[in-house]
């Protein structure tokens, strides 16, 4: 009787061969799928994790020590969750944000739950969300008009019949690479996450979902990410 290990390996090889044969007959994408299943996906994820680790190393290179307990189970949970999100992120900038969260936690030792919440929130966002959020946070305080004293950013579509009305800081001008439909969608998603507030609601002659202010949650989140207004 042949050794069990050899028999198991043979059976698995046969199963894998059948799977790869089935994948390769898929029109157009079969070859690419086969490459991913054969190890390409793991290679991509490893490259992403390596990029994250390099950025984390850069952030920690000049610190004098860490305050968080690295023996705490919460540290392991945060690292594992972060690595999972990093492996799924195509954006190097987003991976840099994860490095910012982890480095801040180990250096400053905030609540582990707080760090995990920041990492979960980041995992749900894309670069475009962070671009828009950074632009809103960077909005100047309105000097007059209906928004005097408020840092408000606008997707211009406002009826300006109100005497003394002054157009707020324009997201369209601040982020010219993003078209208006994209800005509207992203702002709506940020409002849904509690990161932006629709400041136009209840204001005379102002259309809803056109005027936005950053919430306290957005300020808290930007502190975890670091340099949000400047890019990673």
PyMOL commands that set and color helices and strands:
alter all, ss='L'
color gray80, all
select helices_A, chain A and resi 4-24+30-60+73-87+92-108+112-123+127-137+145-147+171-174+180-192+216-225
alter helices_A, ss='H'
color red, helices_A
select strands_A, chain A and resi 153-154+169-170+196-198+211-214
alter strands_A, ss='S'
color yellow, strands_A
deselect
rebuild
show_as cartoon
